[in-house]
Amino acid sequence: MFLNKVISGTIVIGTFLSILSCQSDQKDNTFTVTESPEQTARALSDAFKGYWYAGKAEITSYALQQSRYGEVREGSAVLVYVTEDFLPDAQVKADNASPSNIGVLKLNATKNFNTGIYPYHIMQSTFFPIANNQHASKITASVQEWCGHVYAQINNRDQFEVQSHSYFQSEADEAFNLDKTYLENELWVQLRIDPKSLPVDTLEVVPSLEYLRLKHQNIKAYKGSAVLGDSTYTLSYPDLKRTLTIQFNPKFPYDIRQWDETYPDGQQGELMTTTAIKLKTIMEPYWQQNRNEDFYLRDQLGLD
């Protein structure tokens, strides 16, 4: 189904990583990333290895103008990209090195904004194989606000296994399978590996879990179309009247400069646009920077 042919051979990334973020301080968090022949579909360039296997995460802040309830709210967004070893069966981050692990580029995408008196906190996580020859291994999303919180997860096994939990009666607790197709969440990571590998023309896409939960839409594939320009990637969903445009650096490491998302969100169903514009990028082992003295890094990112 997915993209590239598998190249035989084994790639061992010799650079030691410090990527076991957010874990116990007692564990050793340096190891190599190994990819077996069936997991490897592309040769990693020296530039790729030097950038993504330096033991740091790429953290980028954005000034956010978020449409919600018919008004535009000021807030912040952060995209955190980092390489990790991933257990393909359990579909969680590996604690130790093993030939059976696969290398993934993970994206943690967060948004924070206020709607009147109460705040919104949104986080989506995507684990995408660096081999770039299959769909995302796992995607999760959570939305928290004072009314309650919702959570959704997609696991890539024989089919996409979907779980969704919500405080809304109509969405409550759901578990079902979907046939495999493109996932909007994974395209944000695939772009960072190789923009030219992104799908184009007419396609079936599962929109971002954030959008589906905020707009109370069914988690399923929708008809869409995709256009890749020199420095833009645009997804359009006619049935949802929704368009997403991502602006990126056309040169490696293909960093994301801005995105715009338009869909009906006004009081009368009129189209409104959410925009995020890049502020600052830093490369840091953030999981080690959890002391009060590290607050200055948030200042560097322009985050309150």
N, C-alpha and C positions, 0 to 999 in steps of 0.2 A: 504494500500500500504506500509506503512512505517514500523515499526520495532517491537515495543513492545506492549504488551497488556496493556490496561489502568487499573490501580489499583484505586478502589474507595476510597474516603476519601479526605480530604482537608489538604494541607500543608500551614501553615503560617510561613514564615521565620521571626522570632522574632527580628533578628538583624536589627537595623536601618541602612539604606543605605544613602550614599552621592553620588548618581550616576546620578543625573540630570545634566550631564556635558553640558558645552557650552550653558547655558541658562542665562536668565536675573539674575543679582545679587539680584533683589528684591524678587525672588521666593524662598520659602522654599524647599530645595532639600534633605529632609530626609523623608522617609516613608518606610512602610513594603512592601514586595513582597508577594502577595497572589496567590495561584494557586488553581483553582476550580477542582472538581473531574474529569471532562472530559479532563482537561489539564494535569493531573498528571499521569505519567506512571512509575515512579520510586521513591523510597525513597531516599532522599538526605542524604548522610552521614554527620556526624559531621565535618569530614575533609573538605568536599566540602563546607559546609555552613561557616565554619570558614575561609576558604581561599577566597571564591568568594563573601561573604556577609560581608566583613570587611570595606566597605565604600571606597575601593580603586580600582584602575585599575592595571592590570598587564601590564607593558610596557617593551618590549624586543627589543633591537636593534640588527641588523645583518650587517655584512660586505657583501656587494652585488657585485657580478660579473655578470652583466646583458648583455646578448647577444642582440644586436640590429644592423641591417643593416650589418651583416656579421662580426662584431667586438665585442669584449667583453669590456664593460664599467664598470669602478669602480663607486660604489655609495653606498647608504645606504638603508636599509629596516627597517621598524618598525612594529611590531604586537602589537596592543592594545586590550586586552580582558577586558570586564567589564560587570557586570550584570545590567540589566535595567528592568523597568516595560514597557510593550508594549501594545498598543491598537490593539486588533486583527482585528477590522473592518477598522479603519482608517489606520492601519499599520504604525504607527509612535510611537515614544517614548512618554509615558504618562507624563503629568505634575503633576498629583496627584494620590494618592493611590485609588484603587477601586477593589472590588471583581471580576470585569469583566476583569481586566488586566491579562496578562500572563507574566511570568518571562522569559526573554531571556538572553542568553549569547551572547553579541555582539562582533564581531571582526572588527576593523578598521585596514586594512592592507595597508601600504603606501610604495612607492618606490620613490627614487630620484636619478637620474643619468643624466649625460650630454652626448649628441651626438655631438661631435665637438663643435661648437659655441653655440648650443642651448640646453636647459635643458628639461628633461622629469619629470613630476610629475604624479604619479599614485596612486589612492586610491580606495579600494574596501571595502564595508561595508556589513556584513552579520549578520542578526538577527535570531538566532536559538533558538527554545523553549527549555528551560532547561528540560522540561518533556521528551525530546528525543523520542517522539512518532510520529513525523510528520516532513515534510520537513521544510526548512527555511521559516520563515514568509515573509522575504523580503531580496533582495540582490541588491546592487547598485554598479556601477563602473564608474569612470571618469578618463580620460587620457588627460593631458594638455601638449602641447608643442607649439613652436612658429608658427607652421603651422596652429594650431587651437586646438579644443578640441572635444572629443566625450564623450557621456554619455549613459549608459544603465541601465535599472532597471527591476527586476523581482518581481512581487507581487504574493503571494500564495493565490489564492481564489479558485473558483470551478475548474479552471485550472491555470497554470502559465500564468500570464498576463505580456507580454514583451513590453517594450518601448525602443527604441533606437534612438539616435540622433547623427548626425555626420556632419562634414563639407565636407565630400566626397559625391559627387553626387550619387554614386551607393548605398550609405548607408543612406543618408539623414535622413528622419523622418519615422520611422516604428513603427507599433503597431500591435501585433498579439498574439495569444494564443498558448501554448504548453501543451501537455499531461504531467501529473506529472511523474517525474522520478528523479533519483539522480542528484544533483547539486554539481559540484566539490567545489564550494565556501563553501557550508555548511559542507563539510567533515572536513575542518580545525577546525571547532567549535565542531562538533560531536566527533572528536578525543579527545578534551580536556575534554569532559564530560565522555566518556567511549570508549576507543579505541576498545574494544571487540565488540562494537555495529556497527562498520564500515562495510559497505557492501564488500563482497569479491566475487571472481570468475567472471563469465561473467555478464556484466550489461550494461545498457544504461545510459550514463552520459552526462550532459551538461557541457562542459569544463569551466574553469574559464572565467569570462567576460573579464578580462585583456587580456588573451591569444587571445580570439576570436576577440577583437577589434584591438589588435596590428597586428594580422595576417589577418585581414579582412575576417574572416570565418563567416559563417552563425550561428546565435544563435539557436542552436537546439541540440538534443541529438545525440551522436555518440557512436558507439559500442566500448566497452572497457573491460578491465579486471582489477581486483584488487587483490593484495596479501598483507596480513597482517602478518608481522613478529613480533618478540619479541619487537623490537624497531624501526621498519620501516613500512611504508605503501606506496605501489607503485601502481600507476594508469598508465595503458598503453592504448593508442589509436592507433590501427594498421593503420586505414585509414589516420590519421593525422601524423603518424610516430613520435608520441609524447609520452614521458614518464615523469611522475612526481614521485619523491621519497621524502617522508617526514621522517626525522629521529627525534624521540621523546624519551623522558624519559619514560621508561616503568612503572615507579612508579608515583603515584599522586604527583603533579598536571598535569602530562603528558606534560610538557613543550616541545616546539619544538626547537630542537638543530640545525637543518640544513635542507635545502631542495635543490634539484637539479632538474632542468627542462630541458629536451633535446628535440629539434625538428628542422626541417630544417630551417635554418636562415642564412646560408652562401651565399656568392655572387653567387655561383653555385648550391645552394640548399643543400649544405652539412649540416650534423647535427652539431649543436652547443649547448652548455650547459650553462645555467644560474645557479649560485650557491649562496646561502645565508648561512653564518655561524654565529652562535650566538655570540654576544659580551657581553651583559650585560642585566640583568633583574632587574627592580625596581618595587616596589608596591607603588603607589602614587595616591592621589586624584588630578590628573593633572589639572582638570577644575578649581581648586582653586589656581593654581600655575602659574599665568599669569603676574607676575610682573618682572621687570628687574632683581630683586634680585634672581629670581628663575632660571636664566640661568645656574647655577651650576649643575642643574639636567641633562641638556643636556650634560655637560662634563662627568657626571657619566655614561651616555649612550654611550659616545664616538661619539657624533653627532656634526658636525660642525654647 
